[in-house]
Amino acid sequence: MSVIIGGGKGFIGQRLVQLLREKGFQSIWIVSRKTDGKGNTLTWDEIRNGNLSSTVKPIKAIVNLAGAPLISFQRWTDEYKNEVIQSRIGTTKAFVDFVRDLKEDKPEVYVSMSGVGYYKPDPVREYTETSEGGDFDFLSRLSRDWEQASEPIETKFNVRRAILRAGAVLGSTGGVIRSMYWPFFFSLGGPIGSGQQPFPWIHVDDVCLLIIHAIQNSHVHGILNACAPDVITNKQFSQTFAHSFSPRRLAIFPTPAFLMNTLLGHERAVVVTEGQRVIPRATLQSGYVFKYPTIKSASEDLAKLFK
């Protein structure tokens, strides 16, 4: 049976494909804007039109990882904000229509990403999957609308659905680590702002393995906080990541919060200047066991890849 991955060429998607193959999945189809001519690729037009070859079916799972980058130095204009929205909600609606038009052989499960931006930043309050949110700023409303866009897949078409609210995804080939490596290697890294803000995080392998966990286990559904159980501050992350290179590495050069607001715009900068204490309660109750449950184990793995 096939697994279809929207956004499969991105940072998380490429690692997911590798781990799926290691788990024995062979029929993996990547959805992107245009085919690369190498086979096992689909275009979004093919998804919207539903004209897939019989080799794609039957479909075990659809995974949607599509979305324009949030934390980038792309100017935060109304045009780019619209791209951020449409790249998430538009692709989700395309999959909703695709599932609707599958008269038979509907997928067993639909898995999608969301973000911990759903929860209001707070230095003290702890959030679980049942906590309220989704109604106070751009990122929270984006997460809410992103999640709600896929609801018909479950409520109307009776397909199991799992939504991963992810924290900062740590990996060597993308995400925050790729831009932070050299400053920390030369002891020029440090916390952002005061460093006391919570820093919800997850290793890229755990994001991918949690997706596979949702695909393989029929009892897994609903909201899953894709954050490691090690609840830390931004300063603790900075110090641990620096020390993973060498005990002598320092992390004492803070990045002022106003600079991040200037570079990213306030609506995006809250991802790093503020934070949430996110507990993966439902994730752990589902039986998922984290490969990297602590920031120490994750940092040691990531630093090792650069040595």
C-alpha positions as CSV (number, residue, x, y, z in Angstrom):
1,M,0.0,0.0,0.0
2,S,1.2,3.5,-0.8
3,V,2.1,6.5,1.4
4,I,1.5,9.9,-0.2
5,I,3.5,12.7,1.2
6,G,2.8,16.4,0.5
7,G,5.9,18.4,1.0
8,G,8.1,15.3,0.9
9,K,11.1,17.1,-0.5
10,G,11.4,19.4,2.5
11,F,13.6,19.1,5.6
12,I,11.2,16.8,7.5
13,G,9.9,15.1,4.4
14,Q,13.3,13.8,3.2
15,R,14.0,12.3,6.5
16,L,10.6,10.8,6.7
17,V,11.1,9.0,3.4
18,Q,14.4,7.5,4.6
19,L,12.8,6.2,7.8
20,L,9.7,4.9,6.0
21,R,12.0,2.9,3.7
22,E,13.9,1.5,6.7
23,K,10.6,0.4,8.2
24,G,9.8,-1.5,5.0
25,F,7.5,1.0,3.1
26,Q,8.4,0.8,-0.6
27,S,5.5,2.6,-2.4
28,I,6.1,6.2,-1.4
29,W,4.8,9.1,-3.5
30,I,6.1,12.6,-3.1
31,V,3.7,15.5,-4.0
32,S,5.3,18.7,-5.2
33,R,4.6,21.6,-7.6
34,K,6.1,19.7,-10.6
35,T,7.4,16.2,-11.3
36,D,11.1,15.7,-11.3
37,G,10.8,12.9,-13.9
38,K,12.4,10.3,-11.5
39,G,9.2,8.4,-10.8
40,N,7.2,8.1,-7.6
41,T,6.4,11.9,-7.8
42,L,3.0,13.5,-8.1
43,T,2.0,17.1,-8.8
44,W,-0.6,19.0,-6.8
45,D,-2.6,19.3,-10.1
46,E,-2.8,15.5,-10.2
47,I,-4.0,15.5,-6.6
48,R,-6.6,18.1,-7.3
49,N,-7.7,16.3,-10.5
50,G,-7.6,12.9,-8.9
51,N,-6.2,11.3,-12.1
52,L,-3.7,9.0,-10.4
53,S,-2.5,5.8,-12.0
54,S,-3.5,2.5,-10.5
55,T,0.1,2.0,-9.2
56,V,-0.5,4.6,-6.5
57,K,-3.5,2.8,-5.1
58,P,-4.4,1.4,-2.6
59,I,-3.4,4.2,-0.3
60,K,-2.5,3.4,3.3
61,A,-1.7,6.9,4.4
62,I,-1.6,10.6,3.4
63,V,0.9,12.8,5.2
64,N,0.8,16.5,4.6
65,L,4.0,18.4,5.5
66,A,3.6,21.1,2.9
67,G,4.1,24.7,4.0
68,A,6.2,27.8,3.2
69,P,8.9,28.3,5.9
70,L,7.9,30.4,8.8
71,I,11.3,31.1,10.4
72,S,13.2,32.5,7.4
73,F,14.5,35.9,6.4
74,Q,12.0,36.2,3.7
75,R,10.4,39.6,4.2
76,W,7.2,39.3,6.2
77,T,4.9,41.0,3.7
78,D,1.2,40.5,3.2
79,E,2.1,38.6,0.1
80,Y,4.3,36.2,1.9
81,K,1.9,35.8,4.8
82,N,-0.7,34.7,2.2
83,E,1.8,32.2,0.8
84,V,2.3,30.8,4.3
85,I,-1.4,30.4,4.7
86,Q,-2.2,29.0,1.3
87,S,0.7,26.6,1.3
88,R,-0.8,25.0,4.4
89,I,-4.6,25.4,4.1
90,G,-4.7,25.2,0.3
91,T,-2.8,21.9,0.2
92,T,-5.0,20.6,3.0
93,K,-8.1,21.4,1.1
94,A,-6.7,19.7,-2.0
95,F,-6.2,16.5,0.0
96,V,-9.8,16.8,1.4
97,D,-11.2,17.0,-2.1
98,F,-8.9,14.1,-3.2
99,V,-10.2,11.9,-0.3
100,R,-13.8,12.9,-1.1
101,D,-13.4,11.8,-4.7
102,L,-11.9,8.4,-3.8
103,K,-15.1,6.4,-4.1
104,E,-13.3,3.3,-2.8
105,D,-10.0,2.4,-1.2
106,K,-9.9,5.5,1.0
107,P,-6.7,5.9,3.0
108,E,-6.5,4.4,6.5
109,V,-5.1,7.5,8.0
110,Y,-4.4,11.2,7.3
111,V,-1.5,12.8,9.2
112,S,-0.8,16.5,9.2
113,M,1.4,19.0,10.9
114,S,0.4,22.0,13.0
115,G,2.4,24.0,15.5
116,V,2.7,24.8,19.2
117,G,1.9,28.4,18.2
118,Y,-1.7,27.2,18.7
119,Y,-1.0,27.8,22.4
120,K,-0.6,31.3,23.9
121,P,3.0,32.0,25.0
122,D,3.3,31.8,28.8
123,P,6.4,31.2,30.9
124,V,4.5,29.2,33.6
125,R,1.4,27.5,32.3
126,E,1.7,24.0,31.0
127,Y,-0.2,23.0,27.9
128,T,-1.4,19.5,26.9
129,E,-3.3,18.4,23.8
130,T,-6.7,19.4,25.3
131,S,-5.6,22.9,26.3
132,E,-7.4,25.9,24.7
133,G,-5.8,28.1,22.1
134,G,-6.0,29.1,18.5
135,D,-7.5,32.5,18.9
136,F,-5.1,35.2,19.9
137,D,-2.5,36.0,17.1
138,F,-1.5,35.2,13.6
139,L,0.3,31.9,14.4
140,S,-2.5,30.6,16.7
141,R,-5.2,31.3,14.1
142,L,-3.0,29.8,11.4
143,S,-2.7,26.6,13.4
144,R,-6.4,26.5,14.2
145,D,-7.4,27.1,10.6
146,W,-4.9,24.5,9.4
147,E,-6.2,21.9,11.7
148,Q,-9.9,22.7,11.0
149,A,-9.3,22.5,7.2
150,S,-8.7,18.7,7.4
151,E,-11.7,17.9,9.7
152,P,-13.9,16.7,6.8
153,I,-11.5,13.9,6.2
154,E,-12.5,12.4,9.5
155,T,-16.1,13.7,10.1
156,K,-17.4,13.2,6.6
157,F,-15.2,10.5,5.0
158,N,-14.5,8.4,8.2
159,V,-10.7,8.4,7.8
160,R,-8.6,8.3,10.9
161,R,-6.8,11.6,11.4
162,A,-3.8,12.6,13.5
163,I,-2.5,16.2,13.9
164,L,1.1,16.8,15.2
165,R,1.5,20.2,16.9
166,A,5.3,20.5,16.6
167,G,7.8,22.6,18.5
168,A,11.1,23.7,17.1
169,V,12.3,20.8,14.9
170,L,16.0,20.1,15.5
171,G,18.0,18.4,12.7
172,S,21.3,18.8,10.9
173,T,20.0,19.5,7.4
174,G,17.4,22.2,8.2
175,G,15.4,24.0,10.8
176,V,17.0,26.1,13.5
177,I,20.1,24.0,13.9
178,R,21.4,24.6,10.4
179,S,21.5,28.4,11.0
180,M,22.9,28.1,14.5
181,Y,25.8,25.7,14.0
182,W,28.7,28.0,13.2
183,P,28.0,30.6,15.9
184,F,27.8,27.8,18.6
185,F,30.9,26.0,17.2
186,F,32.9,29.2,17.6
187,S,31.4,29.9,21.1
188,L,29.5,32.9,19.7
189,G,26.1,31.5,20.2
190,G,23.7,32.2,23.0
191,P,20.1,32.6,24.2
192,I,17.6,34.8,22.6
193,G,16.5,37.7,24.7
194,S,16.5,36.8,28.4
195,G,16.7,33.1,27.6
196,Q,14.1,32.4,30.3
197,Q,11.3,31.8,27.8
198,P,10.2,28.1,27.3
199,F,11.6,26.3,24.3
200,P,9.4,23.5,23.0
201,W,11.5,21.3,20.8
202,I,11.7,17.9,19.1
203,H,14.4,16.0,17.2
204,V,13.5,15.5,13.5
205,D,13.8,11.8,13.9
206,D,11.1,11.8,16.6
207,V,8.8,13.9,14.4
208,C,9.2,11.3,11.6
209,L,8.9,8.3,13.9
210,L,5.8,9.8,15.5
211,I,4.3,10.1,12.0
212,I,5.1,6.4,11.3
213,H,3.7,5.5,14.8
214,A,0.4,7.2,13.7
215,I,0.4,5.4,10.4
216,Q,1.1,1.9,11.9
217,N,-1.2,2.1,14.9
218,S,-5.0,2.3,14.4
219,H,-5.6,3.6,17.9
220,V,-3.6,6.8,17.3
221,H,-5.7,9.8,16.4
222,G,-6.5,13.4,17.3
223,I,-4.1,16.0,18.5
224,L,-0.5,14.9,19.4
225,N,1.9,17.4,20.9
226,A,5.1,16.7,18.9
227,C,7.4,18.0,21.6
228,A,10.0,16.1,23.6
229,P,9.0,15.6,27.3
230,D,12.1,17.5,28.4
231,V,10.6,21.0,29.1
232,I,13.4,23.5,28.9
233,T,14.2,27.2,28.5
234,N,15.9,28.8,25.5
235,K,18.9,29.4,27.7
236,Q,19.1,25.7,28.7
237,F,18.9,24.7,25.1
238,S,21.7,27.2,24.2
239,Q,24.0,25.9,26.9
240,T,23.4,22.3,26.3
241,F,23.9,22.6,22.5
242,A,27.1,24.5,23.0
243,H,28.5,22.0,25.5
244,S,27.7,19.1,23.2
245,F,30.6,20.3,21.0
246,S,32.9,20.6,23.9
247,P,32.6,21.3,27.7
248,R,34.7,24.4,27.0
249,R,32.2,25.8,24.4
250,L,30.4,28.8,25.7
251,A,26.9,30.2,25.0
252,I,27.1,33.7,26.4
253,F,26.3,36.0,23.5
254,P,22.6,36.6,23.6
255,T,20.6,37.8,20.6
256,P,18.5,40.8,21.6
257,A,14.8,40.2,21.2
258,F,14.3,43.5,19.4
259,L,16.8,42.2,16.7
260,M,14.7,39.1,16.1
261,N,11.6,41.3,15.9
262,T,13.3,43.5,13.3
263,L,14.6,40.6,11.2
264,L,11.5,38.4,11.4
265,G,8.6,40.8,12.2
266,H,6.9,40.5,15.6
267,E,4.2,38.0,14.4
268,R,7.0,35.5,13.5
269,A,9.5,36.4,16.1
270,V,7.3,35.2,19.0
271,V,8.3,31.7,18.0
272,V,11.8,32.4,19.4
273,T,11.3,35.4,21.7
274,E,8.4,33.9,23.7
275,G,7.4,30.3,24.2
276,Q,5.1,27.7,25.7
277,R,5.6,24.9,28.2
278,V,4.2,22.0,26.1
279,I,3.6,18.5,27.5
280,P,3.2,15.6,25.1
281,R,0.6,13.8,27.3
282,A,-1.5,12.3,24.6
283,T,1.6,11.4,22.6
284,L,3.1,9.4,25.4
285,Q,-0.3,7.8,26.3
286,S,-0.5,6.6,22.7
287,G,2.5,4.4,23.4
288,Y,5.1,6.5,21.5
289,V,8.6,6.2,23.0
290,F,10.9,9.1,22.2
291,K,14.2,8.3,20.6
292,Y,15.7,11.6,21.9
293,P,13.7,12.4,25.1
294,T,16.2,14.9,26.5
295,I,17.9,18.0,25.0
296,K,21.3,16.5,26.0
297,S,20.8,13.3,24.0
298,A,19.4,15.3,21.0
299,S,22.3,17.9,21.1
300,E,24.9,15.2,21.3
301,D,23.5,13.5,18.2
302,L,23.3,16.7,16.2
303,A,26.7,17.9,17.2
304,K,28.2,14.5,16.2
305,L,26.9,15.0,12.7
306,F,29.0,18.1,12.3
307,K,32.3,16.7,13.6
